[in-house]
């Protein structure tokens, strides 16, 4: 049974509001597919300690995508054409639900954020955090960042793949403490929110360096036809450009592109501010 009340806070403790969000969709492409279920939990938390206080409000609505849901997709989340027929998620209610919200958390925000921004532009103005990417699960000794697995390590089991259920499961996870750091998972997320993040584009890198780049943590972007890597600090950025100069470009003339990503841009498909730099 999902909890509504988490930890007590002393009277007068300043609290902030956050939203845990999950979507069910007709497929994987935010350009061609549609949101068919939006689940959100509005919760209060202590921004200093990262302690979750309580769930304030629950949102869960279905929407007709305007075309049939494929049987393969229905097999995952059990949402049928009949369940969504003629339904539309209330835009005004979504906007009202998000007032005063400091952060939106999703488990794999890079999937959910583009979908909801396409449908509700209000999500563009909010800072987002990802409970897959923004928590050091590996360093904390976890073998996977899958939500079901992480909850099982806490002795919790739930029926995955309906938006509201997934939201309750995620908030439960955010309230738990990381074993090494002994701090709530939510606090780890909040710490990354204030960090600038940079996306480095290794423009024109030689083909023979592809395995080296992959090993280093770069990802190939088919649209841009270049290798990219996310970095958290200016120091990392500087170190990385030196490494590229030494190991990838060698003697040849090299130019990289650097994109600055704040919390309102991260995990979105909208671009951040870009600059080109010779290295």
CORLIN-V901184 format. One record per residue. RES is the residue in one small letter. PSI is psi in degrees with one decimal (none if undefined). OMEGA is omega in radians with two decimals (none if undefined). Layout:
BEGIN
res: (RES | RES)
psi: (PSI | PSI)
omega: (OMEGA | OMEGA)
END
This chain:
BEGIN
res: (x | x | x | x | x | x | x | x | x | x | x | x | x | x | x | x | x | x | x | x | x | x | x | x | x | x | x | x | x | x | x | x | x | x | x | x | x | x | x | x | x | x | x | x | x | x | x | x | x | x | x | x | x | x | x | x | x | x | x | x | x | x | x | x | x | x | x | x | x | x | x | x | x | x | x | x | x | x | x | x | x | x | x | x | x | x | x | x | x | x | x | x | x | x | x | x | x | x | x | x | x | x | x | x | x | x | x | x | x | x | x | x | x | x | x | x | x | x | x | x | x | x | x | x | x | x | x | x | x | x | x | x | x | x | x | x | x | x | x | x | x | x | x | x | x | x | x | x | x | x | x | x | x | x | x | x | x | x | x | x | x | x | x | x | x | x | x | x | x | x | x | x | x | x | x | x | x | x | x | x | x | x | x | x | x | x | x | x | x | x | x | x | x | x | x | x | x | x | x | x | x | x | x | x | x | x | x | x | x | x | x | x | x | x | x | x | x | x | x | x | x | x | x | x | x | x | x | x | x | x | x | x | x | x | x | x | x | x | x | x | x | x | x | x | x | x | x | x | x | x | x | x | x | x | x | x | x | x | x | x | x | x | x | x | x | x | x | x | x | x | x | x | x | x | x | x | x | x | x)
psi: (125.4 | 142.3 | 150.8 | -38.3 | 130.4 | -92.7 | 144.2 | 150.4 | 150.6 | 143.7 | 137.3 | -3.7 | 126.7 | 127.0 | 154.7 | 167.0 | 139.3 | 166.6 | 132.2 | 132.0 | 144.8 | 146.0 | 153.1 | 139.0 | 172.1 | -7.0 | -163.6 | -12.7 | 117.7 | -15.2 | -40.4 | -27.8 | 172.7 | 155.1 | 129.9 | -13.9 | 133.7 | 121.1 | 134.7 | 144.2 | 126.2 | 124.1 | 157.5 | 143.6 | 160.9 | 113.2 | -19.0 | -46.0 | -17.4 | 11.9 | 130.5 | 130.0 | -62.8 | 160.6 | 128.4 | -41.1 | 151.6 | 139.9 | 129.4 | 110.3 | 152.8 | 157.4 | 138.4 | 121.1 | -11.6 | 2.5 | 161.2 | 143.6 | 131.0 | 149.3 | -33.6 | -39.4 | -42.1 | -34.7 | -27.1 | -53.8 | -1.0 | 25.6 | 123.2 | 167.3 | -40.2 | -38.0 | -31.5 | -7.8 | 122.2 | 3.7 | 147.5 | 133.5 | 133.9 | 107.9 | -42.8 | -35.9 | -38.3 | -49.4 | -40.8 | -39.4 | -32.0 | 0.8 | 144.1 | 13.3 | 132.0 | -30.6 | 143.7 | 129.1 | 131.1 | 150.4 | 97.9 | 64.2 | -27.9 | -20.8 | -52.9 | -39.3 | -49.5 | -37.8 | -49.8 | -30.1 | -36.7 | -34.7 | -35.8 | 97.0 | -17.8 | -28.4 | -19.5 | -27.4 | -6.1 | 151.5 | 135.7 | 149.1 | 152.3 | 121.6 | -1.3 | -53.2 | -28.8 | 8.7 | 132.5 | 64.2 | -44.6 | -48.5 | -26.8 | 0.9 | 12.0 | 140.5 | -10.4 | 158.8 | 14.4 | 138.5 | -45.6 | -43.4 | -47.1 | -39.2 | -35.1 | -35.1 | -19.6 | 6.6 | 22.9 | 139.3 | 142.6 | 162.5 | 109.4 | 167.0 | 38.4 | 138.7 | -48.8 | -39.8 | -44.8 | -36.3 | -45.8 | -40.6 | -42.6 | -41.5 | -37.4 | -43.1 | -43.0 | -27.0 | -16.0 | 161.3 | 141.0 | 137.1 | -37.7 | -50.6 | -21.3 | 43.7 | 154.9 | 146.3 | -39.4 | -36.8 | -38.4 | -41.2 | -44.2 | -34.5 | -36.6 | -24.8 | -37.3 | -5.9 | 138.5 | 149.9 | 147.2 | 142.5 | 122.6 | 127.6 | 114.9 | 80.3 | 136.3 | 29.0 | 142.4 | 144.2 | -39.2 | -10.0 | 3.3 | -41.9 | -37.6 | -44.2 | -42.0 | -44.0 | -31.9 | -9.4 | 10.4 | 152.2 | 141.0 | 129.9 | 108.1 | -34.5 | -44.8 | -11.0 | 48.0 | 166.8 | 138.8 | 152.5 | 140.0 | 135.5 | 150.1 | -28.6 | 163.3 | -38.1 | -44.6 | -39.4 | -45.1 | -45.3 | -39.5 | -39.4 | -35.5 | -42.2 | -43.8 | -44.6 | -46.9 | -49.7 | -24.4 | -51.6 | -28.4 | -127.2 | -19.1 | 158.4 | 132.9 | 137.8 | 133.6 | 162.7 | 139.8 | 125.8 | 127.0 | 127.1 | 109.0 | -178.6 | -27.3 | -5.3 | -32.6 | 138.6 | 6.5 | 163.4 | 0.4 | 142.1 | 155.3 | -171.2 | 134.0 | 147.5 | 149.0 | 137.4 | 129.4 | 137.1 | none)
omega: (-3.10 | 3.13 | 3.02 | -3.13 | -3.14 | -3.12 | 3.07 | 3.03 | -3.14 | 3.11 | 3.12 | 3.10 | 3.11 | -3.14 | 3.05 | 3.12 | 3.07 | 3.07 | 2.95 | -2.99 | 2.99 | 3.10 | 2.85 | -3.00 | 3.12 | -3.12 | -2.99 | -3.07 | -3.13 | 3.11 | -3.04 | -3.09 | -3.05 | 3.01 | 3.06 | 3.01 | 3.05 | 3.09 | 3.11 | 2.97 | 3.03 | -3.10 | 3.08 | 3.14 | 3.06 | -3.05 | -3.12 | -3.08 | -3.07 | -3.13 | 3.07 | -3.11 | -3.08 | 3.00 | -3.11 | -3.05 | -3.14 | 3.11 | 3.05 | -3.13 | 3.11 | 3.13 | 3.08 | -3.10 | -3.14 | 3.06 | -3.07 | 3.06 | -3.08 | 3.14 | -3.14 | -3.12 | 3.10 | 3.13 | -3.12 | -3.04 | 3.07 | 3.06 | -3.07 | 3.09 | -3.13 | -3.10 | -3.06 | -3.01 | 3.08 | -3.09 | 3.06 | 3.12 | -3.06 | -3.09 | -3.11 | 3.14 | 3.09 | -3.12 | 3.14 | -3.12 | -3.04 | -3.13 | 3.10 | -3.12 | -3.10 | -3.07 | 3.01 | 3.14 | 3.05 | 3.10 | -2.97 | -3.09 | -3.13 | 3.05 | -3.01 | -3.00 | 3.14 | 3.12 | -3.06 | 3.09 | 3.10 | -3.05 | -3.11 | -3.08 | 3.13 | -3.13 | -3.13 | -3.04 | -3.02 | 3.05 | -3.12 | 3.01 | -3.11 | -3.10 | 2.97 | -2.99 | -2.99 | 3.09 | -3.09 | -3.06 | -3.08 | 3.14 | -3.14 | 3.04 | 3.14 | -3.08 | -3.11 | 3.09 | 3.10 | -3.06 | -3.13 | -3.14 | -3.11 | 3.13 | 3.10 | 3.11 | 3.10 | -3.13 | -3.10 | 3.14 | -3.13 | 3.10 | -3.07 | 2.98 | 2.69 | -2.90 | -3.07 | 3.12 | 3.13 | 3.12 | 3.12 | 3.14 | -3.11 | 3.14 | 3.08 | 3.13 | -3.12 | -3.10 | -3.10 | -3.12 | 3.05 | -3.02 | -3.11 | -3.06 | -3.09 | 3.06 | -3.13 | 3.10 | -3.13 | -3.12 | 3.08 | 3.12 | -3.10 | 3.13 | -3.14 | -3.13 | -3.06 | 3.13 | 2.97 | 3.06 | -3.09 | 3.02 | -3.09 | 3.13 | -3.14 | -3.05 | 3.03 | 3.12 | -3.10 | -3.09 | -3.07 | 3.14 | -3.02 | -3.11 | 3.12 | -3.14 | 3.14 | 3.13 | -3.09 | 3.12 | 3.09 | 3.06 | -3.14 | 3.08 | -3.10 | -3.12 | -3.07 | -3.12 | 3.03 | 3.14 | -3.12 | 3.08 | 3.08 | 3.14 | -3.02 | -3.02 | 3.06 | -3.13 | 3.12 | -3.14 | 3.14 | 3.13 | -3.10 | 3.12 | 3.06 | -3.14 | 3.12 | 3.14 | -3.05 | -2.93 | -3.02 | -3.04 | 3.13 | -3.06 | -3.02 | 3.13 | -3.04 | 3.07 | 3.06 | 3.07 | -3.12 | 3.13 | 3.12 | -3.09 | 3.03 | -3.11 | -3.12 | 3.12 | -3.06 | 3.12 | 3.07 | 3.02 | 3.02 | -3.10 | 3.01 | 3.13 | -3.06 | 2.99 | 3.10 | -3.08 | 3.03 | -3.12 | none)
END
